[in-house]
Amino acid sequence: MSISKRLLAAVMSFTTACSAMVAAAVPTASAADYPTAELYHTTTSQESKEDPEEMPFRVFEIYDAFYGTTATTTTTTVTTTTTTTTTRAATKPATTAAATTKQPVSATTMAVSTTAASDVPSKVLSWGVDVSRYQNVIDWEKVKAAGIDFAIMQAGYGRYLNQEDYTFDINMQNAQAAGIECGAYWYSYAMSPEEALLEAQVCCEIIKDYNFTFPIYFDIEEPAQGLLSVAEISAIVDTFCGYLEEKGYFVGVYSYATFLESKIYRNVLEKYDVWVAQYGTEAPIAYTGDYGIWQYTPYGYIDGIPTQVDLNNAYRNYPYITAPDTYSGFGRDDTGALLPAVTKPAQPEYPKKGFDVSAVQGDVDWETVKADDIDFTIICAGSGTKADAKFAANYEKASAAGIEKGAYWKVKSTTVEGITKEAEAFKKTISGLKFEYPIYLDLSDNTIVNSGLSKEEMEELIEAFCVNFEGKGYYIGVCGFESFLNQNIDAALYEKYDVWIASHGVGKPDFSSKYGVWQYSGAGSVSGVNGAVCLDYCYRDYASVMKAYHLNGF
């Protein structure tokens, strides 16, 4: 049955109390009136004289009418109670842990609930991470030893089999071997229920060989999807999740709090489990519904994972919910009683310490630097089209002292032709050398900062520089001041390139994207270095990435 036919069938089977409202939204017809070979077309119209075969089948008007009118309100002299109904009973199992209270959807607020925020779950039963190919090679034994209980793996994205996440299989196998409970998620690009169905079918094919003790989540967060109507988004979610549920999976929906609150009917969300993302708050306060997992930061650091990673609280005993017959006591003691809230895995606040250096610092005593507990340095390779006068000496002596290294090139050109020449000079300067840290395009020079270039022009410059290194064995990133990176560069670019952000004298950078290195001071001191230096913290195990993928000379 086509998706549009499913929606129509759902509407036609709805309760008598709502049939009048649905009928008011679309011409009356039976399911048999709609030919199976056609999508979005009706064979009858009471008001239009146009050819009925040219009339669009208003599937989302039907969906909107159905989900927007399923609530009924009953008033007493004491309180007002709102209840909702759906076409089928929600299949989400009852939870064994303390959970949020479902909030009703009023008849006058179809997408956004105006009720008070739901109760925050009172007990964290387990801690977890979600990972994808961006986390590179993971040592799951170390992750387990660090206190992580569960992991939700990206299985893939889109609607083709070749869009499987290439780390999915190895992550699933090694995580389960380490004793970590596993779930999966599918990143969606679907813009219609038909595309969501294709994504669901591909997802099932990719995950079919594994057993999961956490849900399979539909990850819907693409900006383009946010432009669709609430009815369209709800139908997309319902199509994907319904298909997987029919295949026997325990299914959930993932998105950021405001998207869940404003773009998906609560009636739809209540059918499935919810995994909500909101950062920098005590709880996901922008979402007032029920949820089982909260993704509370994208900036976690866990031993065994070489990059920053999303961290999550789980409030439900999913291994018991998904497989009660084989449940082995996860989250419970020997008597079956729920364990107290688990201890959060240790988080080193600043995993590695370093500084950046150029000819400005003159001669550096690198052995003394090493003794000052410095883990890494990022060396200026040059600026404009000239190599830094101290680059070769700094590289050689830092290597001899056992200090891990990266390199940067401070660009000055505001034209594609000019910045391409600078990239060629950078590549020539570092040719044949090994770097445990990324090589960076440094955008902090005043000629760049004050250039007045648009985001599109700035992106063109960055791409012109970086194309000289991509696919040629280099791991490249972008470096700049926080305000410049926030205001002058499209955030989508940070999904392609690593980020080294400069933000001095603040608690943490106010930066919406992920970053691997933070230059937190411009006036620090390091033993063995003359004068002031810029100090850095690193949040990623870059050396493991370079060696595993044979990048930057390895």
C-alpha positions in Angstrom: 0.0 0.0 0.0 1.3 3.5 -0.9 2.0 5.9 1.9 -0.8 8.2 0.8 -3.2 5.2 0.9 -2.1 4.3 4.4 -2.8 7.8 5.6 -6.2 7.8 3.9 -7.0 4.5 5.4 -6.0 5.7 8.8 -8.3 8.7 8.5 -11.2 6.7 7.2 -10.9 4.3 10.1 -10.9 7.0 12.7 -13.6 7.4 15.3 -17.0 8.7 14.5 -16.6 11.7 16.7 -13.8 13.0 14.4 -15.3 12.0 11.0 -17.2 15.2 10.6 -14.1 17.3 11.1 -12.1 15.2 8.6 -14.9 15.3 6.1 -14.9 19.1 6.3 -11.3 19.1 5.3 -11.5 16.9 2.2 -14.2 15.6 -0.1 -16.0 12.5 1.2 -14.8 9.3 -0.5 -14.1 5.7 0.4 -10.6 4.1 0.2 -11.8 2.1 -2.8 -12.3 5.4 -4.7 -8.5 5.9 -5.0 -6.8 3.9 -7.7 -3.7 2.1 -6.4 -1.6 3.2 -9.4 -2.0 6.9 -8.5 -0.5 8.9 -5.7 -2.0 12.2 -4.4 -5.0 12.1 -6.7 -8.8 11.8 -5.9 -11.5 10.6 -8.2 -14.2 12.8 -6.8 -14.8 16.5 -6.0 -17.9 18.2 -4.8 -16.7 21.8 -5.3 -14.3 21.9 -8.3 -15.3 21.5 -11.9 -11.7 20.6 -12.9 -10.8 17.2 -14.2 -10.7 15.1 -11.1 -7.6 13.3 -12.3 -5.8 16.6 -12.3 -6.8 17.3 -8.7 -4.0 16.7 -6.1 -4.8 14.3 -3.4 -4.4 16.4 -0.2 -2.8 13.7 1.9 -1.2 16.2 4.4 -4.4 18.1 4.8 -6.0 14.8 5.8 -3.1 14.0 8.1 -3.3 17.5 9.6 -7.0 17.3 10.2 -6.6 13.8 11.8 -3.8 14.6 14.2 -5.0 18.1 14.8 -8.5 17.1 16.0 -7.9 13.9 17.9 -8.0 15.7 21.3 -11.2 16.2 23.3 -11.5 18.4 26.3 -13.6 17.7 29.4 -14.2 20.4 32.0 -15.2 20.0 35.6 -15.8 22.6 38.3 -12.4 21.9 39.7 -9.9 21.2 36.9 -9.6 20.9 33.1 -8.4 17.5 31.8 -7.2 17.0 28.3 -6.9 13.5 26.7 -5.8 12.3 23.3 -6.5 9.3 21.2 -4.7 7.7 18.3 -5.7 5.3 15.6 -3.8 2.5 17.3 -2.6 1.8 20.7 1.0 3.0 21.3 3.3 0.1 21.3 6.0 1.7 23.5 6.5 -0.7 26.5 5.9 0.5 30.0 9.2 1.7 31.6 10.7 0.2 34.6 12.6 3.3 35.6 11.3 6.6 36.9 10.2 8.5 33.8 8.6 11.8 32.7 4.9 12.2 32.8 3.3 12.4 29.4 1.8 15.8 28.7 -1.6 16.1 27.0 -2.0 18.0 23.7 -4.9 20.4 23.9 -7.5 20.7 21.1 -6.3 24.2 20.3 -2.6 23.5 20.1 -1.9 20.8 17.6 1.9 20.9 17.5 3.1 22.8 20.5 1.9 21.9 23.9 1.1 24.8 26.2 1.0 22.7 29.3 3.6 23.0 32.0 7.0 21.3 31.4 7.0 17.6 32.2 8.7 16.2 35.3 12.4 15.7 34.8 13.3 12.0 35.1 14.6 11.4 38.7 17.1 8.7 38.1 19.9 8.2 35.6 20.1 4.5 35.1 23.0 4.4 32.6 25.5 6.7 30.8 26.2 6.4 27.1 27.7 7.8 23.9 26.5 8.0 20.4 29.1 7.6 17.7 29.6 7.6 13.9 32.4 7.5 11.4 33.4 11.0 12.8 34.8 9.3 16.0 37.2 7.3 13.9 38.8 4.2 15.5 37.4 3.4 19.0 38.9 1.2 21.7 35.7 -0.1 23.2 37.4 -1.9 26.0 38.7 1.4 27.2 35.3 3.0 26.7 33.7 0.3 28.9 36.4 0.7 31.6 35.8 4.5 31.6 32.2 3.8 32.9 30.1 3.9 29.7 27.2 1.5 29.7 25.6 2.0 26.3 26.4 3.2 22.8 24.0 4.2 20.0 25.7 3.7 16.6 25.0 5.5 13.4 24.0 2.7 11.0 23.8 5.1 8.1 22.0 7.9 6.4 19.8 8.6 3.4 18.1 5.9 1.3 20.8 3.9 -0.4 22.7 0.8 0.8 26.0 2.4 0.0 25.2 5.1 2.6 25.9 2.7 5.5 28.2 4.2 8.0 31.5 2.4 7.3 32.3 2.1 11.0 28.9 0.6 12.0 29.9 -3.1 11.7 33.2 -2.8 13.5 31.7 -0.6 16.2 28.8 -3.0 16.8 31.0 -6.0 17.0 33.7 -4.5 19.2 31.3 -2.7 21.5 29.1 -5.8 22.1 32.3 -7.8 22.7 33.3 -5.3 25.3 29.9 -5.8 27.1 28.4 -2.5 26.1 24.6 -2.3 25.4 23.9 -1.1 21.9 21.3 0.7 19.9 21.4 2.4 16.5 20.2 5.5 14.7 19.5 6.4 11.1 20.2 10.0 9.9 17.4 11.1 7.7 17.3 13.3 4.6 13.7 12.3 3.8 11.5 15.1 2.5 8.4 12.9 2.0 6.8 9.7 3.5 7.8 7.8 0.4 11.5 8.8 0.9 11.2 7.9 4.6 9.9 4.4 3.7 13.0 3.9 1.4 15.2 5.0 4.3 13.5 2.5 6.7 13.9 -0.3 4.2 17.6 0.4 3.8 18.1 0.8 7.5 16.5 -2.6 8.2 18.7 -4.3 5.7 21.8 -2.8 7.3 20.9 -3.6 10.9 19.3 -7.0 10.4 22.3 -9.1 11.5 22.5 -7.6 15.0 20.6 -7.8 18.3 20.0 -4.5 20.0 19.2 -3.9 23.7 18.6 -0.1 23.1 16.1 1.3 20.5 16.6 2.0 16.8 16.2 5.8 16.4 15.0 7.9 13.5 17.3 10.9 13.5 15.4 13.9 12.0 17.1 17.3 12.2 18.1 18.4 8.7 17.5 22.2 8.2 15.5 21.5 5.0 13.2 19.2 6.9 12.4 22.0 9.3 10.8 23.9 6.4 8.2 21.2 6.0 4.8 21.4 7.7 4.1 19.7 11.0 1.8 17.3 9.2 4.5 16.4 6.7 7.2 15.9 9.3 4.8 13.8 11.5 4.0 11.6 8.5 7.7 11.1 7.7 8.4 10.1 11.3 5.4 7.8 11.5 6.3 6.1 8.2 9.9 5.3 9.2 9.1 4.3 12.7 6.0 2.4 11.9 7.9 0.3 9.3 10.6 -0.7 11.7 8.1 -1.4 14.4 6.3 -3.8 12.1 9.7 -5.5 11.6 9.9 -6.1 15.4 12.2 -3.3 16.5 11.8 -1.1 19.5 11.8 2.3 17.8 12.4 5.9 18.8 12.7 9.4 17.5 15.8 11.6 17.9 16.0 15.4 17.4 16.8 18.6 19.2 14.3 19.8 21.8 12.7 22.6 19.9 12.2 20.4 16.8 10.5 17.7 18.8 8.3 20.3 20.5 7.2 22.3 17.5 7.5 20.1 14.4 6.0 16.7 15.3 2.5 16.0 16.6 2.6 14.8 20.2 0.2 12.0 19.2 2.9 10.6 16.9 5.7 11.0 19.4 3.7 9.2 22.0 3.8 6.0 19.9 7.5 5.8 20.0 10.4 6.3 22.4 12.1 9.8 22.4 15.8 10.7 22.5 16.1 14.5 23.0 19.1 16.8 22.5 19.5 20.0 24.4 22.8 21.4 25.7 23.8 23.8 28.5 20.7 23.3 30.6 19.8 21.3 33.7 17.3 19.3 31.7 15.9 19.4 28.1 13.5 22.2 29.1 12.5 23.2 25.6 10.7 19.9 25.1 7.7 19.2 27.4 7.0 15.6 26.4 8.2 12.2 27.6 11.7 11.1 26.8 13.9 8.1 27.7 17.4 9.5 26.8 18.8 13.0 27.0 21.8 14.0 24.9 23.2 16.7 27.2 26.5 17.6 25.5 28.4 17.2 22.2 31.7 18.0 23.9 32.4 14.9 25.9 35.8 13.2 26.2 35.9 9.5 27.0 39.0 7.4 27.2 39.2 5.1 24.1 37.4 7.6 21.8 39.9 9.8 19.9 37.5 12.7 19.3 34.9 14.7 21.2 31.7 12.7 21.5 28.1 13.2 22.4 27.2 12.1 26.0 23.8 10.8 27.1 21.7 10.0 30.2 19.4 7.1 29.9 16.4 7.0 32.3 14.9 3.7 31.2 16.1 0.1 31.6 16.1 -0.5 27.9 17.8 -4.0 28.1 14.9 -5.2 30.2 12.3 -3.5 28.0 13.7 -4.8 24.7 14.5 -8.3 25.9 12.9 -9.2 29.2 13.4 -13.0 28.6 17.2 -12.7 28.3 17.6 -9.8 30.7 20.7 -10.3 32.8 20.3 -7.6 35.5 21.5 -4.4 33.7 20.6 -1.5 36.0 19.2 -3.9 38.8 20.7 -5.7 41.7 20.4 -9.5 42.4 16.9 -9.1 43.9 15.6 -7.3 40.8 15.4 -3.9 42.5 16.5 -0.8 40.5 20.0 0.2 41.4 20.7 3.8 42.7 21.6 6.4 40.1 24.9 5.4 38.4 28.1 7.3 38.8 28.9 9.5 35.9 32.1 8.5 34.0 35.1 10.6 34.9 35.6 13.5 32.5 39.1 15.1 32.3 38.3 18.8 32.1 41.2 19.5 29.8 42.7 16.3 28.5 45.9 17.7 26.9 47.9 20.9 27.3 49.8 22.7 24.6 50.8 26.0 23.1 51.5 27.4 19.6 54.8 28.9 18.6 56.5 30.9 15.8 59.6 32.9 15.2 58.3 35.5 17.5 59.3 33.3 20.5 62.9 33.0 19.2 64.9 30.0 20.3 63.0 27.5 22.4 64.4 25.1 25.0 62.2 22.1 24.1 63.6 19.8 26.7 62.5 22.3 29.4 59.2 22.7 27.6 58.6 18.9 27.9 59.5 19.0 31.6 56.7 21.6 32.1 54.1 18.9 31.3 53.4 20.2 27.8 51.8 17.5 25.6 51.7 19.2 22.2 52.6 22.3 20.2 51.2 23.7 17.0 54.1 25.3 15.0 53.8 28.2 12.6 55.0 26.9 9.2 54.7 30.3 7.6 52.5 33.3 6.5 51.7 34.7 3.1 54.0 32.9 0.8 57.0 32.7 3.1 58.1 30.0 5.6 58.5 30.9 9.2 62.2 31.5 10.0 62.1 29.1 13.1 59.8 26.4 11.7 62.5 23.8 10.8 64.3 24.2 14.1 61.1 24.1 16.2 59.9 21.0 14.4 63.2 19.2 14.7 63.8 20.0 18.4 60.2 19.4 19.5 60.3 16.0 17.8 63.5 15.2 19.6 61.9 16.1 23.0 59.0 13.8 22.3 56.3 16.5 22.0 53.4 15.9 19.6 53.1 18.5 16.8 50.7 20.2 14.5 51.3 23.1 12.1 49.5 26.2 10.9 49.8 28.7 8.0 48.6 32.3 8.6 47.0 33.3 5.3 46.9 36.9 4.1 45.3 36.7 0.7 41.7 37.5 0.0 41.6 36.1 -3.5 41.3 32.5 -4.7 44.5 32.9 -6.8 46.5 34.3 -3.9 45.3 31.8 -1.3 46.1 28.9 -3.6 49.7 30.1 -3.8 49.8 30.3 0.0 48.5 26.7 0.2 51.2 25.5 -2.2 53.9 27.3 -0.1 52.5 25.5 3.0 52.5 22.1 1.4 56.1 22.6 0.2 57.2 23.7 3.7 55.8 20.6 5.5 56.4 18.0 2.7 57.9 14.8 4.1 57.3 15.7 7.8 55.1 13.9 10.3 52.4 15.7 12.4 50.4 14.0 15.2 48.0 17.0 15.2 46.2 18.6 12.2 47.6 21.1 9.9 45.6 24.3 10.0 44.5 27.2 7.8 44.8 30.2 10.1 42.3 32.9 9.5 43.4 35.3 12.3 45.4 37.8 10.3 43.8 41.3 10.1 43.8 41.3 6.3 41.3 38.4 6.5 39.4 39.5 9.6 38.8 43.0 8.2 38.3 41.9 4.6 34.5 42.3 4.6 34.1 39.2 2.5 30.7 37.5 2.5 30.2 34.0 3.9 30.0 32.7 0.4 33.3 34.4 -0.6 35.0 33.2 2.6 33.9 29.7 1.9 35.3 29.9 -1.6 38.7 31.0 -0.1 38.7 28.2 2.4 37.8 25.5 -0.1 40.5 26.9 -2.5 43.1 26.5 0.2 42.0 23.1 1.6 41.5 21.4 -1.7 45.3 21.3 -2.0 45.4 18.9 1.0 42.2 16.9 0.8 42.7 13.4 -0.5 46.5 13.8 -0.4 47.2 12.3 3.0 46.6 15.4 5.1 44.2 16.1 8.0 43.3 19.7 7.7 41.5 22.1 10.0 40.5 25.8 10.3 41.8 28.2 12.9 40.4 31.6 13.9 38.9 33.8 16.6 35.6 32.7 18.0 33.6 35.8 16.9 35.0 35.5 13.3 34.3 31.8 13.0 30.7 32.4 14.3 29.9 35.4 12.2 31.8 35.0 8.9 31.8 31.3 8.1 28.8 29.0 7.4 28.6 26.4 10.2 28.2 23.7 7.6 31.9 24.0 6.8 32.8 22.8 10.2 31.3 19.4 9.3 34.1 19.1 6.7 37.1 20.5 8.6 38.4 20.3 12.1 38.3 23.5 14.2 40.9 25.2 16.4 39.2 28.1 18.1 40.7 31.1 19.7 38.7 32.5 22.6 40.6 34.2 25.5 39.5 34.9 29.0 36.2 33.0 28.9 34.8 29.9 30.7 34.3 28.1 27.4 33.9 29.2 23.8 30.4 30.2 22.8 30.6 28.1 19.6 27.7 26.0 18.2 29.9 23.6 16.3 32.5 21.1 17.6 36.1 22.0 18.0 39.2 19.9 18.8 41.6 22.6 20.1 40.8 25.7 22.2 43.4 28.5 22.4 42.2 29.8 25.8 44.9 32.4 26.5 47.0 34.8 24.4 49.4 35.8 27.2 50.5 32.6 28.9 54.0 31.4 29.8 55.8 28.1 29.4 59.1 27.1 30.9 61.8 27.2 28.2 60.0 29.8 26.0 60.9 33.4 25.9 58.0 35.9 26.4 54.3 35.3 26.2 52.7 32.4 24.3 49.2 31.4 23.3 48.1 28.4 25.4 45.8 25.6 24.2 43.7 22.7 25.4 43.1 19.7 23.2 40.0 17.5 23.4 40.9 14.8 20.8 43.4 12.0 20.5 44.6 13.2 17.1 47.8 11.0 17.2 45.6 7.8 17.1 43.7 9.1 14.1 46.7 10.1 12.1 48.4 6.7 12.7 45.3 4.6 12.1 44.5 6.3 8.8 48.1 7.1 7.8 47.6 10.8 7.6 50.0 13.7 8.0 53.0 11.6 7.1 52.2 8.5 9.1 
